[in-house]
Amino acid sequence: MSEGPIEQWRDGFKVPRASTNPATAVHMVTMRRGIAFCGRRAQHFARMDHWEAVTCADCLAARAADLRESDNSGIGS
């Protein structure tokens, strides 16, 4: 496909890929020890118990999904 106006329009709606360097990522702690909010299991990674310091894109995405789900929990009932 060419780089025409339709592809440029589609590219305008693409969500940028988010990734965090595993060596520098700061994860959110869950209730289960050893598991980050994003689901990663690790013995040694930076952990926080407040969202302001979290840098893991997957932890932040999981939180956003949980918040969106809780906002929609009353729909259809």
C-alpha positions in Angstrom: 0.0 0.0 0.0 1.3 3.5 -0.7 1.9 6.3 1.7 -1.2 8.0 0.4 -3.8 10.1 2.2 -5.8 7.1 3.4 -2.8 5.5 5.1 -1.8 8.8 6.6 -5.3 9.2 8.0 -5.2 5.6 9.5 -1.7 6.4 11.0 -3.3 9.3 12.8 -5.4 6.9 14.9 -2.6 4.5 15.8 -1.8 4.3 19.4 1.9 4.7 20.0 3.6 1.5 21.3 4.6 1.9 24.9 7.4 -0.1 26.4 9.6 0.3 29.4 13.2 -0.8 29.7 13.0 -3.8 32.1 16.2 -2.7 33.8 14.8 0.7 34.7 11.1 0.0 35.1 9.4 0.7 38.5 6.5 -1.7 39.1 3.5 -1.4 41.3 3.3 -3.9 44.1 0.3 -6.2 44.3 -1.2 -8.0 47.3 0.6 -11.2 46.3 4.3 -10.9 47.0 6.7 -11.3 44.0 4.1 -10.3 41.4 3.8 -6.9 39.9 0.5 -5.3 38.9 1.4 -6.0 35.3 1.7 -9.7 36.1 5.5 -10.0 35.9 7.2 -12.3 38.3 10.6 -11.3 39.4 12.8 -11.7 42.4 14.5 -8.3 42.1 12.8 -5.4 40.5 12.0 -1.9 41.6 8.6 -1.8 43.4 6.5 1.0 44.7 3.3 1.2 46.7 2.1 4.5 45.2 1.2 5.2 41.6 3.1 8.5 41.3 6.5 6.7 41.0 5.5 3.8 38.8 7.2 3.8 35.3 6.2 0.4 34.0 3.9 1.0 30.9 2.2 -2.4 31.5 1.4 -1.6 35.1 -0.1 1.7 34.1 -2.1 0.1 31.3 -3.4 -2.5 33.7 -4.5 0.2 36.2 -6.2 2.1 33.4 -8.1 -1.0 32.3 -9.2 -1.7 35.9 -10.4 1.9 36.3 -12.3 1.7 33.1 -13.8 -1.6 34.0 -14.9 -0.3 37.4 -16.5 2.8 35.7 -18.5 0.5 33.4 -19.5 -1.9 36.2 -22.9 -0.3 36.6 -23.8 -0.4 32.9 -26.6 -2.8 32.0 -27.7 -3.6 35.5 
